[in-house]
Amino acid sequence: MSEQRQHPRMQLHLRAAVFVAGSREPIKGQTVEVSISGAGILTDVALRIGQQYRLILEFFNAATNSKQYLETQIEVVHCSLVGNISQFRCGVKFVQPSADFKTKIGKLIRG
């Protein structure tokens, strides 16, 4: 299997909330790696491959000493059960992320 990612992913653990269209109930998760174009997310529920969802990421901004949130649409590229932790590892790509989203994700990745 060849590498199809356009941008390298960096380890980054952020709280994640994934929403099915029309739902207010989040599927809770956590990123394990993030790039400018996508992420690897662990969830307790399998996300459907090819399905689009709304994603909200939570991170701590040391400059303002507060939690901040980033939101974008995602499309699930793959999702499989990780047996030793009984969670699903889902690879997602960001769908038309805003310039602000890309800038903030870029800063988080670079540390």
KOLLUMKE-693177 format. One record per residue: residue number from 0; chain; x, y, z of N, C-alpha, C in turn. Coordinates in steps of 0.02 Angstrom, whole numbers, plus 50000, padded with zeros to 5 digits. Example, Ala and Ser with C-alpha at 12.3 -4.5 7.8 and 13.67 -1.06 7.14 Angstrom:
<sites>
0 | A | 50660 | 49716 | 50390 | 50615 | 49775 | 50390 | 50660 | 49835 | 50390
1 | A | 50642 | 49888 | 50354 | 50684 | 49947 | 50357 | 50645 | 50002 | 50394
</sites>
This chain:
<sites>
0 | A | 50042 | 49941 | 50000 | 50000 | 50000 | 50000 | 50044 | 50062 | 50000
1 | A | 50032 | 50107 | 49954 | 50074 | 50167 | 49949 | 50044 | 50225 | 49990
2 | A | 50087 | 50269 | 50010 | 50067 | 50328 | 50048 | 50029 | 50375 | 50002
3 | A | 49968 | 50394 | 50021 | 49927 | 50438 | 49980 | 49918 | 50507 | 50011
4 | A | 49945 | 50518 | 50069 | 49938 | 50583 | 50102 | 49980 | 50636 | 50067
5 | A | 49951 | 50695 | 50060 | 49988 | 50751 | 50029 | 50031 | 50787 | 50080
6 | A | 50011 | 50784 | 50144 | 50047 | 50820 | 50197 | 50063 | 50772 | 50254
7 | A | 50123 | 50775 | 50280 | 50142 | 50731 | 50336 | 50101 | 50747 | 50398
8 | A | 50084 | 50696 | 50435 | 50046 | 50704 | 50498 | 50094 | 50705 | 50556
9 | A | 50076 | 50746 | 50606 | 50114 | 50751 | 50668 | 50071 | 50725 | 50725
10 | A | 50103 | 50694 | 50775 | 50065 | 50672 | 50833 | 50038 | 50733 | 50869
11 | A | 49973 | 50732 | 50880 | 49940 | 50788 | 50914 | 49875 | 50761 | 50943
12 | A | 49869 | 50766 | 51009 | 49811 | 50739 | 51044 | 49764 | 50797 | 51064
13 | A | 49708 | 50801 | 51028 | 49658 | 50852 | 51041 | 49591 | 50817 | 51052
14 | A | 49550 | 50845 | 51097 | 49482 | 50820 | 51105 | 49444 | 50836 | 51041
15 | A | 49402 | 50789 | 51020 | 49364 | 50797 | 50959 | 49291 | 50780 | 50970
16 | A | 49248 | 50816 | 50937 | 49176 | 50801 | 50936 | 49156 | 50796 | 50863
17 | A | 49126 | 50740 | 50845 | 49105 | 50727 | 50776 | 49029 | 50726 | 50775
18 | A | 48999 | 50762 | 50728 | 48926 | 50767 | 50725 | 48900 | 50743 | 50658
19 | A | 48850 | 50699 | 50660 | 48813 | 50678 | 50601 | 48768 | 50736 | 50581
20 | A | 48759 | 50748 | 50517 | 48716 | 50803 | 50493 | 48648 | 50801 | 50528
21 | A | 48628 | 50858 | 50555 | 48564 | 50865 | 50588 | 48562 | 50842 | 50661
22 | A | 48617 | 50816 | 50686 | 48619 | 50791 | 50755 | 48655 | 50841 | 50801
23 | A | 48632 | 50844 | 50862 | 48665 | 50886 | 50913 | 48705 | 50844 | 50962
24 | A | 48699 | 50778 | 50955 | 48735 | 50732 | 50999 | 48803 | 50715 | 50969
25 | A | 48858 | 50733 | 51003 | 48924 | 50720 | 50974 | 48945 | 50647 | 50982
26 | A | 48984 | 50625 | 50934 | 49022 | 50564 | 50942 | 49089 | 50588 | 50969
27 | A | 49105 | 50569 | 51030 | 49167 | 50594 | 51062 | 49227 | 50556 | 51036
28 | A | 49283 | 50593 | 51029 | 49343 | 50562 | 51006 | 49405 | 50602 | 51026
29 | A | 49462 | 50579 | 51001 | 49525 | 50612 | 51013 | 49570 | 50602 | 50953
30 | A | 49602 | 50656 | 50931 | 49650 | 50649 | 50876 | 49712 | 50614 | 50902
31 | A | 49744 | 50577 | 50858 | 49809 | 50547 | 50874 | 49863 | 50577 | 50831
32 | A | 49842 | 50603 | 50773 | 49888 | 50637 | 50728 | 49848 | 50684 | 50684
33 | A | 49881 | 50738 | 50664 | 49847 | 50790 | 50625 | 49895 | 50818 | 50573
34 | A | 49868 | 50835 | 50515 | 49905 | 50871 | 50464 | 49863 | 50930 | 50442
35 | A | 49888 | 50967 | 50395 | 49851 | 51025 | 50369 | 49790 | 51001 | 50329
36 | A | 49790 | 50938 | 50307 | 49736 | 50914 | 50265 | 49692 | 50858 | 50294
37 | A | 49710 | 50833 | 50354 | 49670 | 50779 | 50383 | 49695 | 50759 | 50451
38 | A | 49664 | 50706 | 50477 | 49682 | 50683 | 50545 | 49666 | 50609 | 50554
39 | A | 49697 | 50581 | 50605 | 49679 | 50515 | 50629 | 49643 | 50525 | 50695
40 | A | 49584 | 50496 | 50701 | 49542 | 50507 | 50760 | 49521 | 50440 | 50790
41 | A | 49524 | 50435 | 50856 | 49498 | 50376 | 50892 | 49429 | 50392 | 50917
42 | A | 49381 | 50346 | 50904 | 49312 | 50354 | 50928 | 49287 | 50288 | 50955
43 | A | 49234 | 50291 | 50995 | 49202 | 50230 | 51020 | 49153 | 50201 | 50970
44 | A | 49135 | 50240 | 50920 | 49086 | 50221 | 50869 | 49119 | 50223 | 50800
45 | A | 49105 | 50174 | 50758 | 49133 | 50174 | 50690 | 49100 | 50230 | 50649
46 | A | 49142 | 50268 | 50615 | 49118 | 50319 | 50568 | 49113 | 50287 | 50499
47 | A | 49063 | 50304 | 50461 | 49052 | 50274 | 50395 | 49100 | 50301 | 50343
48 | A | 49135 | 50257 | 50309 | 49182 | 50276 | 50256 | 49143 | 50311 | 50201
49 | A | 49170 | 50368 | 50178 | 49138 | 50407 | 50126 | 49088 | 50458 | 50152
50 | A | 49068 | 50451 | 50215 | 49019 | 50497 | 50246 | 49053 | 50561 | 50267
51 | A | 49016 | 50617 | 50261 | 49042 | 50680 | 50287 | 49010 | 50695 | 50355
52 | A | 49050 | 50726 | 50398 | 49029 | 50744 | 50465 | 49055 | 50815 | 50481
53 | A | 49028 | 50844 | 50533 | 49055 | 50908 | 50559 | 49102 | 50890 | 50616
54 | A | 49161 | 50920 | 50618 | 49211 | 50906 | 50669 | 49227 | 50970 | 50708
55 | A | 49228 | 50964 | 50773 | 49250 | 51018 | 50816 | 49309 | 50992 | 50858
56 | A | 49365 | 51028 | 50855 | 49425 | 51011 | 50893 | 49434 | 51061 | 50950
57 | A | 49453 | 51037 | 51008 | 49466 | 51080 | 51065 | 49541 | 51082 | 51080
58 | A | 49567 | 51142 | 51091 | 49637 | 51148 | 51109 | 49645 | 51204 | 51160
59 | A | 49700 | 51202 | 51196 | 49715 | 51253 | 51246 | 49761 | 51305 | 51216
60 | A | 49741 | 51368 | 51220 | 49781 | 51423 | 51195 | 49818 | 51454 | 51254
61 | A | 49883 | 51442 | 51258 | 49923 | 51468 | 51314 | 49925 | 51544 | 51315
62 | A | 49923 | 51575 | 51256 | 49927 | 51648 | 51253 | 49867 | 51681 | 51286
63 | A | 49808 | 51651 | 51279 | 49748 | 51679 | 51310 | 49727 | 51642 | 51372
64 | A | 49764 | 51588 | 51388 | 49749 | 51546 | 51447 | 49677 | 51521 | 51445
65 | A | 49656 | 51497 | 51387 | 49587 | 51474 | 51380 | 49581 | 51419 | 51328
66 | A | 49525 | 51382 | 51331 | 49510 | 51332 | 51280 | 49484 | 51368 | 51219
67 | A | 49503 | 51341 | 51160 | 49477 | 51367 | 51097 | 49454 | 51309 | 51055
68 | A | 49415 | 51325 | 51004 | 49384 | 51273 | 50963 | 49394 | 51288 | 50889
69 | A | 49404 | 51235 | 50851 | 49409 | 51240 | 50778 | 49356 | 51194 | 50749
70 | A | 49323 | 51217 | 50696 | 49270 | 51178 | 50666 | 49279 | 51173 | 50590
71 | A | 49266 | 51114 | 50563 | 49268 | 51104 | 50491 | 49228 | 51042 | 50473
72 | A | 49216 | 51033 | 50409 | 49185 | 50972 | 50384 | 49240 | 50921 | 50371
73 | A | 49225 | 50857 | 50380 | 49272 | 50803 | 50366 | 49238 | 50750 | 50323
74 | A | 49279 | 50711 | 50289 | 49255 | 50652 | 50254 | 49297 | 50593 | 50279
75 | A | 49264 | 50538 | 50295 | 49299 | 50479 | 50322 | 49329 | 50440 | 50263
76 | A | 49394 | 50428 | 50268 | 49431 | 50391 | 50217 | 49437 | 50317 | 50235
77 | A | 49449 | 50304 | 50299 | 49452 | 50234 | 50323 | 49433 | 50233 | 50396
78 | A | 49411 | 50175 | 50419 | 49393 | 50167 | 50490 | 49398 | 50093 | 50507
79 | A | 49436 | 50078 | 50559 | 49443 | 50008 | 50579 | 49450 | 50002 | 50654
80 | A | 49428 | 49945 | 50680 | 49431 | 49932 | 50751 | 49503 | 49916 | 50772
81 | A | 49524 | 49949 | 50826 | 49589 | 49936 | 50856 | 49576 | 49892 | 50916
82 | A | 49592 | 49828 | 50910 | 49572 | 49779 | 50960 | 49598 | 49789 | 51030
83 | A | 49661 | 49810 | 51036 | 49691 | 49814 | 51103 | 49664 | 49872 | 51143
84 | A | 49629 | 49920 | 51111 | 49600 | 49976 | 51149 | 49525 | 49980 | 51138
85 | A | 49497 | 49934 | 51098 | 49425 | 49931 | 51085 | 49396 | 49998 | 51063
86 | A | 49432 | 50032 | 51018 | 49407 | 50094 | 50988 | 49418 | 50089 | 50913
87 | A | 49386 | 50134 | 50878 | 49394 | 50138 | 50806 | 49444 | 50192 | 50788
88 | A | 49490 | 50176 | 50745 | 49537 | 50226 | 50720 | 49514 | 50246 | 50650
89 | A | 49496 | 50309 | 50644 | 49467 | 50334 | 50581 | 49514 | 50386 | 50551
90 | A | 49529 | 50377 | 50487 | 49567 | 50427 | 50450 | 49518 | 50472 | 50414
91 | A | 49526 | 50537 | 50424 | 49480 | 50585 | 50393 | 49519 | 50638 | 50355
92 | A | 49487 | 50665 | 50304 | 49516 | 50722 | 50269 | 49470 | 50782 | 50281
93 | A | 49501 | 50841 | 50287 | 49463 | 50902 | 50296 | 49432 | 50922 | 50229
94 | A | 49368 | 50940 | 50230 | 49333 | 50959 | 50169 | 49326 | 51035 | 50167
95 | A | 49359 | 51066 | 50121 | 49359 | 51138 | 50111 | 49367 | 51177 | 50177
96 | A | 49422 | 51164 | 50213 | 49433 | 51201 | 50275 | 49445 | 51275 | 50261
97 | A | 49423 | 51317 | 50307 | 49433 | 51390 | 50300 | 49507 | 51407 | 50306
98 | A | 49525 | 51466 | 50284 | 49594 | 51490 | 50290 | 49612 | 51495 | 50364
99 | A | 49566 | 51517 | 50406 | 49577 | 51523 | 50478 | 49592 | 51454 | 50508
100 | A | 49552 | 51404 | 50488 | 49562 | 51336 | 50512 | 49632 | 51311 | 50494
101 | A | 49651 | 51320 | 50431 | 49717 | 51298 | 50408 | 49774 | 51332 | 50446
102 | A | 49766 | 51397 | 50457 | 49817 | 51435 | 50494 | 49825 | 51409 | 50565
103 | A | 49768 | 51400 | 50599 | 49771 | 51377 | 50669 | 49796 | 51306 | 50675
104 | A | 49774 | 51261 | 50630 | 49799 | 51192 | 50631 | 49874 | 51193 | 50618
105 | A | 49896 | 51233 | 50570 | 49968 | 51238 | 50555 | 50008 | 51258 | 50616
106 | A | 49983 | 51307 | 50654 | 50018 | 51329 | 50715 | 50019 | 51274 | 50768
107 | A | 49964 | 51237 | 50775 | 49963 | 51182 | 50824 | 50012 | 51127 | 50806
108 | A | 50017 | 51112 | 50742 | 50062 | 51059 | 50719 | 50135 | 51078 | 50731
109 | A | 50151 | 51142 | 50717 | 50220 | 51164 | 50725 | 50238 | 51176 | 50799
110 | A | 50187 | 51177 | 50841 | 50200 | 51185 | 50913 | 50209 | 51255 | 50930
</sites>
